[in-house]
Amino acid sequence: MVKDYLTAKNLPFTEKLIDQDELIKAEMMRLSDGYLGVPFTLVEKDNGESKKIVGFDQKLFDDTINTNEHQ
């Protein structure tokens, strides 16, 4: 659902598969404060801030993207 959402919004993303790469898994553990559930999304804003989103919460994605667009 996250990929479909980002594609529909024409937003670039990089999919990383934690079950296929131990380095990616370690990176996710570091970024997510130890959370290994998927999906885990790190939204990097133009102003340098980042937002961590666990699971797919469309309202949270919409709020994060809209905040990003107005900065």
N, CA, C, O and CB atoms as a CASP TS submission, in Angstrom:
PFRMAT TS
TARGET T0000
AUTHOR 0000-0000-0000
METHOD Language model
MODEL 1
PARENT N/A
ATOM      1  N   MET     1       0.812  -1.189   0.000  1.00  0.00           N
ATOM      2  CA  MET     1       0.000   0.000   0.000  1.00  0.00           C
ATOM      3  C   MET     1       0.862   1.262   0.000  1.00  0.00           C
ATOM      4  O   MET     1       0.513   2.260  -0.630  1.00  0.00           O
ATOM      5  CB  MET     1      -0.928  -0.007   1.195  1.00  0.00           C
ATOM      6  N   VAL     2       1.990   1.209   0.711  1.00  0.00           N
ATOM      7  CA  VAL     2       2.872   2.382   0.732  1.00  0.00           C
ATOM      8  C   VAL     2       3.415   2.656  -0.671  1.00  0.00           C
ATOM      9  O   VAL     2       3.421   3.801  -1.123  1.00  0.00           O
ATOM     10  CB  VAL     2       4.041   2.172   1.733  1.00  0.00           C
ATOM     11  N   LYS     3       3.868   1.613  -1.354  1.00  0.00           N
ATOM     12  CA  LYS     3       4.399   1.803  -2.712  1.00  0.00           C
ATOM     13  C   LYS     3       3.327   2.358  -3.646  1.00  0.00           C
ATOM     14  O   LYS     3       3.602   3.263  -4.435  1.00  0.00           O
ATOM     15  CB  LYS     3       4.943   0.474  -3.268  1.00  0.00           C
ATOM     16  N   ASP     4       2.119   1.828  -3.565  1.00  0.00           N
ATOM     17  CA  ASP     4       1.031   2.324  -4.404  1.00  0.00           C
ATOM     18  C   ASP     4       0.729   3.790  -4.092  1.00  0.00           C
ATOM     19  O   ASP     4       0.521   4.592  -5.002  1.00  0.00           O
ATOM     20  CB  ASP     4      -0.231   1.467  -4.206  1.00  0.00           C
ATOM     21  N   TYR     5       0.707   4.133  -2.815  1.00  0.00           N
ATOM     22  CA  TYR     5       0.433   5.503  -2.392  1.00  0.00           C
ATOM     23  C   TYR     5       1.501   6.461  -2.927  1.00  0.00           C
ATOM     24  O   TYR     5       1.175   7.488  -3.522  1.00  0.00           O
ATOM     25  CB  TYR     5       0.362   5.585  -0.857  1.00  0.00           C
ATOM     26  N   LEU     6       2.770   6.126  -2.715  1.00  0.00           N
ATOM     27  CA  LEU     6       3.856   7.004  -3.157  1.00  0.00           C
ATOM     28  C   LEU     6       3.893   7.121  -4.678  1.00  0.00           C
ATOM     29  O   LEU     6       4.159   8.198  -5.211  1.00  0.00           O
ATOM     30  CB  LEU     6       5.201   6.487  -2.642  1.00  0.00           C
ATOM     31  N   THR     7       3.628   6.029  -5.371  1.00  0.00           N
ATOM     32  CA  THR     7       3.585   6.053  -6.828  1.00  0.00           C
ATOM     33  C   THR     7       2.448   6.946  -7.319  1.00  0.00           C
ATOM     34  O   THR     7       2.630   7.736  -8.246  1.00  0.00           O
ATOM     35  CB  THR     7       3.424   4.632  -7.384  1.00  0.00           C
ATOM     36  N   ALA     8       1.276   6.820  -6.694  1.00  0.00           N
ATOM     37  CA  ALA     8       0.122   7.642  -7.085  1.00  0.00           C
ATOM     38  C   ALA     8       0.396   9.131  -6.851  1.00  0.00           C
ATOM     39  O   ALA     8      -0.101   9.977  -7.594  1.00  0.00           O
ATOM     40  CB  ALA     8      -1.132   7.208  -6.301  1.00  0.00           C
ATOM     41  N   LYS     9       1.187   9.452  -5.817  1.00  0.00           N
ATOM     42  CA  LYS     9       1.536  10.840  -5.515  1.00  0.00           C
ATOM     43  C   LYS     9       2.741  11.308  -6.328  1.00  0.00           C
ATOM     44  O   LYS     9       3.168  12.457  -6.214  1.00  0.00           O
ATOM     45  CB  LYS     9       1.822  10.999  -4.024  1.00  0.00           C
ATOM     46  N   ASN    10       3.287  10.410  -7.149  1.00  0.00           N
ATOM     47  CA  ASN    10       4.465  10.703  -7.965  1.00  0.00           C
ATOM     48  C   ASN    10       5.660  11.132  -7.109  1.00  0.00           C
ATOM     49  O   ASN    10       6.395  12.059  -7.451  1.00  0.00           O
ATOM     50  CB  ASN    10       4.139  11.795  -8.983  1.00  0.00           C
ATOM     51  N   LEU    11       5.830  10.428  -5.984  1.00  0.00           N
ATOM     52  CA  LEU    11       6.937  10.710  -5.079  1.00  0.00           C
ATOM     53  C   LEU    11       8.011   9.635  -5.224  1.00  0.00           C
ATOM     54  O   LEU    11       7.695   8.446  -5.277  1.00  0.00           O
ATOM     55  CB  LEU    11       6.442  10.792  -3.616  1.00  0.00           C
ATOM     56  N   PRO    12       9.260  10.040  -5.287  1.00  0.00           N
ATOM     57  CA  PRO    12      10.333   9.052  -5.408  1.00  0.00           C
ATOM     58  C   PRO    12      10.517   8.288  -4.098  1.00  0.00           C
ATOM     59  O   PRO    12      10.314   8.830  -3.012  1.00  0.00           O
ATOM     60  CB  PRO    12      11.652   9.735  -5.814  1.00  0.00           C
ATOM     61  N   PHE    13      10.903   7.028  -4.224  1.00  0.00           N
ATOM     62  CA  PHE    13      11.194   6.225  -3.035  1.00  0.00           C
ATOM     63  C   PHE    13      12.175   5.132  -3.394  1.00  0.00           C
ATOM     64  O   PHE    13      12.332   4.765  -4.559  1.00  0.00           O
ATOM     65  CB  PHE    13       9.902   5.620  -2.440  1.00  0.00           C
ATOM     66  N   THR    14      12.828   4.622  -2.373  1.00  0.00           N
ATOM     67  CA  THR    14      13.733   3.500  -2.534  1.00  0.00           C
ATOM     68  C   THR    14      13.223   2.375  -1.647  1.00  0.00           C
ATOM     69  O   THR    14      13.109   2.535  -0.432  1.00  0.00           O
ATOM     70  CB  THR    14      15.207   3.891  -2.179  1.00  0.00           C
ATOM     71  N   GLU    15      12.923   1.251  -2.253  1.00  0.00           N
ATOM     72  CA  GLU    15      12.477   0.079  -1.494  1.00  0.00           C
ATOM     73  C   GLU    15      13.702  -0.710  -1.059  1.00  0.00           C
ATOM     74  O   GLU    15      14.581  -1.015  -1.864  1.00  0.00           O
ATOM     75  CB  GLU    15      11.510  -0.816  -2.340  1.00  0.00           C
ATOM     76  N   LYS    16      13.743  -1.032   0.224  1.00  0.00           N
ATOM     77  CA  LYS    16      14.844  -1.824   0.764  1.00  0.00           C
ATOM     78  C   LYS    16      14.254  -3.054   1.429  1.00  0.00           C
ATOM     79  O   LYS    16      13.359  -2.945   2.267  1.00  0.00           O
ATOM     80  CB  LYS    16      15.709  -0.996   1.772  1.00  0.00           C
ATOM     81  N   LEU    17      14.755  -4.223   1.059  1.00  0.00           N
ATOM     82  CA  LEU    17      14.207  -5.491   1.534  1.00  0.00           C
ATOM     83  C   LEU    17      15.075  -6.033   2.667  1.00  0.00           C
ATOM     84  O   LEU    17      16.172  -6.540   2.433  1.00  0.00           O
ATOM     85  CB  LEU    17      14.114  -6.519   0.376  1.00  0.00           C
ATOM     86  N   ILE    18      14.575  -5.922   3.895  1.00  0.00           N
ATOM     87  CA  ILE    18      15.379  -6.313   5.049  1.00  0.00           C
ATOM     88  C   ILE    18      15.586  -7.817   5.160  1.00  0.00           C
ATOM     89  O   ILE    18      16.513  -8.270   5.832  1.00  0.00           O
ATOM     90  CB  ILE    18      14.738  -5.810   6.304  1.00  0.00           C
ATOM     91  N   ASP    19      14.735  -8.585   4.509  1.00  0.00           N
ATOM     92  CA  ASP    19      14.888 -10.042   4.583  1.00  0.00           C
ATOM     93  C   ASP    19      15.919 -10.566   3.586  1.00  0.00           C
ATOM     94  O   ASP    19      16.214 -11.761   3.574  1.00  0.00           O
ATOM     95  CB  ASP    19      13.549 -10.720   4.335  1.00  0.00           C
ATOM     96  N   GLN    20      16.464  -9.690   2.758  1.00  0.00           N
ATOM     97  CA  GLN    20      17.435 -10.119   1.754  1.00  0.00           C
ATOM     98  C   GLN    20      18.826  -9.521   1.957  1.00  0.00           C
ATOM     99  O   GLN    20      19.763  -9.872   1.239  1.00  0.00           O
ATOM    100  CB  GLN    20      16.936  -9.759   0.388  1.00  0.00           C
ATOM    101  N   ASP    21      18.965  -8.617   2.934  1.00  0.00           N
ATOM    102  CA  ASP    21      20.248  -7.934   3.094  1.00  0.00           C
ATOM    103  C   ASP    21      20.441  -7.560   4.563  1.00  0.00           C
ATOM    104  O   ASP    21      19.707  -6.734   5.105  1.00  0.00           O
ATOM    105  CB  ASP    21      20.323  -6.669   2.187  1.00  0.00           C
ATOM    106  N   GLU    22      21.431  -8.174   5.194  1.00  0.00           N
ATOM    107  CA  GLU    22      21.682  -7.930   6.620  1.00  0.00           C
ATOM    108  C   GLU    22      22.106  -6.486   6.893  1.00  0.00           C
ATOM    109  O   GLU    22      21.800  -5.956   7.961  1.00  0.00           O
ATOM    110  CB  GLU    22      22.757  -8.884   7.131  1.00  0.00           C
ATOM    111  N   LEU    23      22.799  -5.838   5.959  1.00  0.00           N
ATOM    112  CA  LEU    23      23.195  -4.443   6.159  1.00  0.00           C
ATOM    113  C   LEU    23      21.975  -3.520   6.146  1.00  0.00           C
ATOM    114  O   LEU    23      21.895  -2.569   6.923  1.00  0.00           O
ATOM    115  CB  LEU    23      24.196  -4.011   5.076  1.00  0.00           C
ATOM    116  N   ILE    24      21.041  -3.812   5.263  1.00  0.00           N
ATOM    117  CA  ILE    24      19.798  -3.036   5.198  1.00  0.00           C
ATOM    118  C   ILE    24      18.994  -3.263   6.477  1.00  0.00           C
ATOM    119  O   ILE    24      18.409  -2.326   7.021  1.00  0.00           O
ATOM    120  CB  ILE    24      18.957  -3.430   3.941  1.00  0.00           C
ATOM    121  N   LYS    25      18.965  -4.499   6.952  1.00  0.00           N
ATOM    122  CA  LYS    25      18.260  -4.819   8.190  1.00  0.00           C
ATOM    123  C   LYS    25      18.858  -4.042   9.361  1.00  0.00           C
ATOM    124  O   LYS    25      18.120  -3.490  10.177  1.00  0.00           O
ATOM    125  CB  LYS    25      18.314  -6.334   8.469  1.00  0.00           C
ATOM    126  N   ALA    26      20.172  -3.993   9.448  1.00  0.00           N
ATOM    127  CA  ALA    26      20.845  -3.252  10.517  1.00  0.00           C
ATOM    128  C   ALA    26      20.556  -1.753  10.406  1.00  0.00           C
ATOM    129  O   ALA    26      20.362  -1.074  11.414  1.00  0.00           O
ATOM    130  CB  ALA    26      22.365  -3.504  10.471  1.00  0.00           C
ATOM    131  N   GLU    27      20.529  -1.246   9.169  1.00  0.00           N
ATOM    132  CA  GLU    27      20.215   0.169   8.957  1.00  0.00           C
ATOM    133  C   GLU    27      18.794   0.472   9.444  1.00  0.00           C
ATOM    134  O   GLU    27      18.568   1.484  10.108  1.00  0.00           O
ATOM    135  CB  GLU    27      20.365   0.544   7.458  1.00  0.00           C
ATOM    136  N   MET    28      17.853  -0.390   9.120  1.00  0.00           N
ATOM    137  CA  MET    28      16.478  -0.179   9.557  1.00  0.00           C
ATOM    138  C   MET    28      16.375  -0.227  11.076  1.00  0.00           C
ATOM    139  O   MET    28      15.674   0.592  11.671  1.00  0.00           O
ATOM    140  CB  MET    28      15.554  -1.225   8.933  1.00  0.00           C
ATOM    141  N   MET    29      17.060  -1.169  11.711  1.00  0.00           N
ATOM    142  CA  MET    29      17.024  -1.258  13.170  1.00  0.00           C
ATOM    143  C   MET    29      17.542   0.036  13.794  1.00  0.00           C
ATOM    144  O   MET    29      17.001   0.511  14.793  1.00  0.00           O
ATOM    145  CB  MET    29      17.855  -2.461  13.662  1.00  0.00           C
ATOM    146  N   ARG    30      18.580   0.595  13.207  1.00  0.00           N
ATOM    147  CA  ARG    30      19.154   1.835  13.723  1.00  0.00           C
ATOM    148  C   ARG    30      18.170   2.991  13.524  1.00  0.00           C
ATOM    149  O   ARG    30      17.924   3.759  14.453  1.00  0.00           O
ATOM    150  CB  ARG    30      20.503   2.143  13.027  1.00  0.00           C
ATOM    151  N   LEU    31      17.614   3.118  12.333  1.00  0.00           N
ATOM    152  CA  LEU    31      16.715   4.222  12.013  1.00  0.00           C
ATOM    153  C   LEU    31      15.372   4.132  12.731  1.00  0.00           C
ATOM    154  O   LEU    31      14.766   5.153  13.057  1.00  0.00           O
ATOM    155  CB  LEU    31      16.484   4.272  10.532  1.00  0.00           C
ATOM    156  N   SER    32      14.913   2.910  12.974  1.00  0.00           N
ATOM    157  CA  SER    32      13.578   2.708  13.546  1.00  0.00           C
ATOM    158  C   SER    32      13.612   2.487  15.053  1.00  0.00           C
ATOM    159  O   SER    32      12.590   2.154  15.652  1.00  0.00           O
ATOM    160  CB  SER    32      12.906   1.529  12.880  1.00  0.00           C
ATOM    161  N   ASP    33      14.762   2.666  15.662  1.00  0.00           N
ATOM    162  CA  ASP    33      14.909   2.430  17.108  1.00  0.00           C
ATOM    163  C   ASP    33      14.590   0.987  17.477  1.00  0.00           C
ATOM    164  O   ASP    33      13.968   0.720  18.505  1.00  0.00           O
ATOM    165  CB  ASP    33      13.999   3.376  17.896  1.00  0.00           C
ATOM    166  N   GLY    34      15.024   0.062  16.626  1.00  0.00           N
ATOM    167  CA  GLY    34      14.889  -1.362  16.904  1.00  0.00           C
ATOM    168  C   GLY    34      13.642  -2.028  16.360  1.00  0.00           C
ATOM    169  O   GLY    34      13.459  -3.229  16.554  1.00  0.00           O
ATOM    170  N   TYR    35      12.786  -1.292  15.692  1.00  0.00           N
ATOM    171  CA  TYR    35      11.556  -1.851  15.145  1.00  0.00           C
ATOM    172  C   TYR    35      11.869  -2.580  13.845  1.00  0.00           C
ATOM    173  O   TYR    35      12.548  -2.030  12.978  1.00  0.00           O
ATOM    174  CB  TYR    35      10.496  -0.742  14.912  1.00  0.00           C
ATOM    175  N   LEU    36      11.384  -3.808  13.698  1.00  0.00           N
ATOM    176  CA  LEU    36      11.636  -4.576  12.478  1.00  0.00           C
ATOM    177  C   LEU    36      10.362  -4.893  11.707  1.00  0.00           C
ATOM    178  O   LEU    36      10.404  -5.672  10.754  1.00  0.00           O
ATOM    179  CB  LEU    36      12.349  -5.860  12.818  1.00  0.00           C
ATOM    180  N   GLY    37       9.252  -4.321  12.087  1.00  0.00           N
ATOM    181  CA  GLY    37       8.015  -4.538  11.340  1.00  0.00           C
ATOM    182  C   GLY    37       8.030  -3.751  10.044  1.00  0.00           C
ATOM    183  O   GLY    37       8.700  -2.724   9.933  1.00  0.00           O
ATOM    184  N   VAL    38       7.300  -4.231   9.085  1.00  0.00           N
ATOM    185  CA  VAL    38       7.215  -3.538   7.809  1.00  0.00           C
ATOM    186  C   VAL    38       5.756  -3.254   7.495  1.00  0.00           C
ATOM    187  O   VAL    38       4.891  -4.024   7.912  1.00  0.00           O
ATOM    188  CB  VAL    38       7.871  -4.367   6.678  1.00  0.00           C
ATOM    189  N   PRO    39       5.453  -2.205   6.794  1.00  0.00           N
ATOM    190  CA  PRO    39       6.427  -1.272   6.250  1.00  0.00           C
ATOM    191  C   PRO    39       6.912  -0.267   7.300  1.00  0.00           C
ATOM    192  O   PRO    39       6.192   0.097   8.230  1.00  0.00           O
ATOM    193  CB  PRO    39       5.829  -0.536   5.065  1.00  0.00           C
ATOM    194  N   PHE    40       8.120   0.149   7.114  1.00  0.00           N
ATOM    195  CA  PHE    40       8.705   1.246   7.878  1.00  0.00           C
ATOM    196  C   PHE    40       9.183   2.255   6.846  1.00  0.00           C
ATOM    197  O   PHE    40       9.933   1.906   5.934  1.00  0.00           O
ATOM    198  CB  PHE    40       9.887   0.758   8.832  1.00  0.00           C
ATOM    199  N   THR    41       8.754   3.501   6.986  1.00  0.00           N
ATOM    200  CA  THR    41       9.092   4.526   6.010  1.00  0.00           C
ATOM    201  C   THR    41       9.789   5.684   6.704  1.00  0.00           C
ATOM    202  O   THR    41       9.341   6.160   7.747  1.00  0.00           O
ATOM    203  CB  THR    41       7.834   5.015   5.267  1.00  0.00           C
ATOM    204  N   LEU    42      10.873   6.124   6.122  1.00  0.00           N
ATOM    205  CA  LEU    42      11.567   7.311   6.583  1.00  0.00           C
ATOM    206  C   LEU    42      11.356   8.377   5.519  1.00  0.00           C
ATOM    207  O   LEU    42      11.867   8.265   4.405  1.00  0.00           O
ATOM    208  CB  LEU    42      13.099   7.035   6.842  1.00  0.00           C
ATOM    209  N   VAL    43      10.598   9.416   5.870  1.00  0.00           N
ATOM    210  CA  VAL    43      10.330  10.513   4.947  1.00  0.00           C
ATOM    211  C   VAL    43      11.360  11.595   5.228  1.00  0.00           C
ATOM    212  O   VAL    43      11.432  12.125   6.336  1.00  0.00           O
ATOM    213  CB  VAL    43       8.860  11.063   5.098  1.00  0.00           C
ATOM    214  N   GLU    44      12.150  11.914   4.224  1.00  0.00           N
ATOM    215  CA  GLU    44      13.158  12.955   4.367  1.00  0.00           C
ATOM    216  C   GLU    44      12.628  14.234   3.746  1.00  0.00           C
ATOM    217  O   GLU    44      12.365  14.290   2.544  1.00  0.00           O
ATOM    218  CB  GLU    44      14.501  12.533   3.711  1.00  0.00           C
ATOM    219  N   LYS    45      12.472  15.264   4.571  1.00  0.00           N
ATOM    220  CA  LYS    45      11.893  16.526   4.123  1.00  0.00           C
ATOM    221  C   LYS    45      12.967  17.422   3.511  1.00  0.00           C
ATOM    222  O   LYS    45      14.158  17.266   3.778  1.00  0.00           O
ATOM    223  CB  LYS    45      11.199  17.245   5.291  1.00  0.00           C
ATOM    224  N   ASP    46      12.514  18.359   2.687  1.00  0.00           N
ATOM    225  CA  ASP    46      13.428  19.290   2.026  1.00  0.00           C
ATOM    226  C   ASP    46      14.200  20.152   3.016  1.00  0.00           C
ATOM    227  O   ASP    46      15.311  20.592   2.720  1.00  0.00           O
ATOM    228  CB  ASP    46      12.661  20.177   1.074  1.00  0.00           C
ATOM    229  N   ASN    47      13.622  20.398   4.188  1.00  0.00           N
ATOM    230  CA  ASN    47      14.272  21.248   5.179  1.00  0.00           C
ATOM    231  C   ASN    47      15.284  20.487   6.039  1.00  0.00           C
ATOM    232  O   ASN    47      15.844  21.051   6.980  1.00  0.00           O
ATOM    233  CB  ASN    47      13.229  21.885   6.067  1.00  0.00           C
ATOM    234  N   GLY    48      15.522  19.203   5.722  1.00  0.00           N
ATOM    235  CA  GLY    48      16.504  18.406   6.444  1.00  0.00           C
ATOM    236  C   GLY    48      15.918  17.556   7.559  1.00  0.00           C
ATOM    237  O   GLY    48      16.597  16.676   8.089  1.00  0.00           O
ATOM    238  N   GLU    49      14.676  17.804   7.918  1.00  0.00           N
ATOM    239  CA  GLU    49      14.025  16.993   8.941  1.00  0.00           C
ATOM    240  C   GLU    49      13.612  15.658   8.344  1.00  0.00           C
ATOM    241  O   GLU    49      13.492  15.512   7.128  1.00  0.00           O
ATOM    242  CB  GLU    49      12.801  17.727   9.532  1.00  0.00           C
ATOM    243  N   SER    50      13.396  14.685   9.223  1.00  0.00           N
ATOM    244  CA  SER    50      12.887  13.403   8.756  1.00  0.00           C
ATOM    245  C   SER    50      11.748  12.967   9.669  1.00  0.00           C
ATOM    246  O   SER    50      11.678  13.344  10.839  1.00  0.00           O
ATOM    247  CB  SER    50      14.015  12.330   8.720  1.00  0.00           C
ATOM    248  N   LYS    51      10.865  12.168   9.101  1.00  0.00           N
ATOM    249  CA  LYS    51       9.701  11.662   9.826  1.00  0.00           C
ATOM    250  C   LYS    51       9.662  10.156   9.647  1.00  0.00           C
ATOM    251  O   LYS    51       9.754   9.655   8.526  1.00  0.00           O
ATOM    252  CB  LYS    51       8.371  12.328   9.325  1.00  0.00           C
ATOM    253  N   LYS    52       9.524   9.433  10.754  1.00  0.00           N
ATOM    254  CA  LYS    52       9.435   7.977  10.726  1.00  0.00           C
ATOM    255  C   LYS    52       7.970   7.576  10.767  1.00  0.00           C
ATOM    256  O   LYS    52       7.209   8.050  11.611  1.00  0.00           O
ATOM    257  CB  LYS    52      10.218   7.340  11.910  1.00  0.00           C
ATOM    258  N   ILE    53       7.581   6.697   9.847  1.00  0.00           N
ATOM    259  CA  ILE    53       6.199   6.218   9.802  1.00  0.00           C
ATOM    260  C   ILE    53       6.221   4.691   9.827  1.00  0.00           C
ATOM    261  O   ILE    53       6.821   4.046   8.967  1.00  0.00           O
ATOM    262  CB  ILE    53       5.449   6.752   8.527  1.00  0.00           C
ATOM    263  N   VAL    54       5.552   4.132  10.835  1.00  0.00           N
ATOM    264  CA  VAL    54       5.454   2.683  10.985  1.00  0.00           C
ATOM    265  C   VAL    54       4.088   2.256  10.462  1.00  0.00           C
ATOM    266  O   VAL    54       3.059   2.809  10.851  1.00  0.00           O
ATOM    267  CB  VAL    54       5.657   2.239  12.482  1.00  0.00           C
ATOM    268  N   GLY    55       4.093   1.271   9.580  1.00  0.00           N
ATOM    269  CA  GLY    55       2.849   0.814   8.981  1.00  0.00           C
ATOM    270  C   GLY    55       2.397   1.784   7.900  1.00  0.00           C
ATOM    271  O   GLY    55       3.153   2.656   7.474  1.00  0.00           O
ATOM    272  N   PHE    56       1.168   1.621   7.468  1.00  0.00           N
ATOM    273  CA  PHE    56       0.618   2.535   6.475  1.00  0.00           C
ATOM    274  C   PHE    56      -0.556   3.271   7.096  1.00  0.00           C
ATOM    275  O   PHE    56      -1.628   2.702   7.300  1.00  0.00           O
ATOM    276  CB  PHE    56       0.183   1.777   5.188  1.00  0.00           C
ATOM    277  N   ASP    57      -0.338   4.537   7.390  1.00  0.00           N
ATOM    278  CA  ASP    57      -1.349   5.423   7.954  1.00  0.00           C
ATOM    279  C   ASP    57      -1.507   6.566   6.958  1.00  0.00           C
ATOM    280  O   ASP    57      -0.717   7.511   6.960  1.00  0.00           O
ATOM    281  CB  ASP    57      -0.948   5.946   9.404  1.00  0.00           C
ATOM    282  N   GLN    58      -2.534   6.479   6.104  1.00  0.00           N
ATOM    283  CA  GLN    58      -2.662   7.449   5.014  1.00  0.00           C
ATOM    284  C   GLN    58      -2.764   8.880   5.529  1.00  0.00           C
ATOM    285  O   GLN    58      -2.187   9.785   4.926  1.00  0.00           O
ATOM    286  CB  GLN    58      -3.879   7.122   4.166  1.00  0.00           C
ATOM    287  N   LYS    59      -3.480   9.108   6.623  1.00  0.00           N
ATOM    288  CA  LYS    59      -3.591  10.465   7.159  1.00  0.00           C
ATOM    289  C   LYS    59      -2.228  10.985   7.579  1.00  0.00           C
ATOM    290  O   LYS    59      -1.896  12.141   7.317  1.00  0.00           O
ATOM    291  CB  LYS    59      -4.560  10.502   8.348  1.00  0.00           C
ATOM    292  N   LEU    60      -1.434  10.142   8.229  1.00  0.00           N
ATOM    293  CA  LEU    60      -0.093  10.555   8.641  1.00  0.00           C
ATOM    294  C   LEU    60       0.783  10.845   7.425  1.00  0.00           C
ATOM    295  O   LEU    60       1.534  11.820   7.425  1.00  0.00           O
ATOM    296  CB  LEU    60       0.557   9.472   9.517  1.00  0.00           C
ATOM    297  N   PHE    61       0.695  10.011   6.393  1.00  0.00           N
ATOM    298  CA  PHE    61       1.430  10.280   5.156  1.00  0.00           C
ATOM    299  C   PHE    61       0.971  11.599   4.539  1.00  0.00           C
ATOM    300  O   PHE    61       1.795  12.429   4.156  1.00  0.00           O
ATOM    301  CB  PHE    61       1.242   9.124   4.151  1.00  0.00           C
ATOM    302  N   ASP    62      -0.360  11.791   4.443  1.00  0.00           N
ATOM    303  CA  ASP    62      -0.885  13.032   3.869  1.00  0.00           C
ATOM    304  C   ASP    62      -0.409  14.250   4.653  1.00  0.00           C
ATOM    305  O   ASP    62       0.036  15.236   4.065  1.00  0.00           O
ATOM    306  CB  ASP    62      -2.417  12.998   3.836  1.00  0.00           C
ATOM    307  N   ASP    63      -0.501  14.184   5.980  1.00  0.00           N
ATOM    308  CA  ASP    63      -0.062  15.304   6.819  1.00  0.00           C
ATOM    309  C   ASP    63       1.429  15.569   6.649  1.00  0.00           C
ATOM    310  O   ASP    63       1.846  16.724   6.571  1.00  0.00           O
ATOM    311  CB  ASP    63      -0.379  15.025   8.294  1.00  0.00           C
ATOM    312  N   THR    64       2.225  14.526   6.591  1.00  0.00           N
ATOM    313  CA  THR    64       3.673  14.670   6.440  1.00  0.00           C
ATOM    314  C   THR    64       4.025  15.270   5.086  1.00  0.00           C
ATOM    315  O   THR    64       4.864  16.166   4.999  1.00  0.00           O
ATOM    316  CB  THR    64       4.366  13.316   6.610  1.00  0.00           C
ATOM    317  N   ILE    65       3.391  14.782   4.042  1.00  0.00           N
ATOM    318  CA  ILE    65       3.673  15.279   2.694  1.00  0.00           C
ATOM    319  C   ILE    65       3.184  16.712   2.543  1.00  0.00           C
ATOM    320  O   ILE    65       3.900  17.551   1.995  1.00  0.00           O
ATOM    321  CB  ILE    65       3.014  14.378   1.634  1.00  0.00           C
ATOM    322  N   ASN    66       1.988  17.004   3.014  1.00  0.00           N
ATOM    323  CA  ASN    66       1.457  18.363   2.912  1.00  0.00           C
ATOM    324  C   ASN    66       2.309  19.344   3.683  1.00  0.00           C
ATOM    325  O   ASN    66       2.529  20.462   3.216  1.00  0.00           O
ATOM    326  CB  ASN    66       0.027  18.416   3.415  1.00  0.00           C
ATOM    327  N   THR    67       2.796  18.959   4.852  1.00  0.00           N
ATOM    328  CA  THR    67       3.692  19.818   5.621  1.00  0.00           C
ATOM    329  C   THR    67       4.955  20.066   4.822  1.00  0.00           C
ATOM    330  O   THR    67       5.458  21.188   4.766  1.00  0.00           O
ATOM    331  CB  THR    67       4.029  19.189   6.994  1.00  0.00           C
ATOM    332  N   ASN    68       5.466  19.009   4.202  1.00  0.00           N
ATOM    333  CA  ASN    68       6.690  19.108   3.414  1.00  0.00           C
ATOM    334  C   ASN    68       6.505  20.035   2.208  1.00  0.00           C
ATOM    335  O   ASN    68       7.407  20.803   1.874  1.00  0.00           O
ATOM    336  CB  ASN    68       7.129  17.718   2.945  1.00  0.00           C
ATOM    337  N   GLU    69       5.340  19.967   1.557  1.00  0.00           N
ATOM    338  CA  GLU    69       5.098  20.764   0.355  1.00  0.00           C
ATOM    339  C   GLU    69       5.015  22.248   0.652  1.00  0.00           C
ATOM    340  O   GLU    69       5.292  23.066  -0.225  1.00  0.00           O
ATOM    341  CB  GLU    69       3.827  20.313  -0.318  1.00  0.00           C
ATOM    342  N   HIS    70       4.638  22.617   1.873  1.00  0.00           N
ATOM    343  CA  HIS    70       4.450  24.015   2.203  1.00  0.00           C
ATOM    344  C   HIS    70       5.669  24.647   2.857  1.00  0.00           C
ATOM    345  O   HIS    70       5.601  25.796   3.293  1.00  0.00           O
ATOM    346  CB  HIS    70       3.272  24.162   3.100  1.00  0.00           C
ATOM    347  N   GLN    71       6.763  23.936   2.934  1.00  0.00           N
ATOM    348  CA  GLN    71       7.977  24.489   3.538  1.00  0.00           C
ATOM    349  C   GLN    71       8.941  24.917   2.488  1.00  0.00           C
ATOM    350  O   GLN    71      10.024  25.408   2.808  1.00  0.00           O
ATOM    351  CB  GLN    71       8.634  23.489   4.457  1.00  0.00           C
TER
END
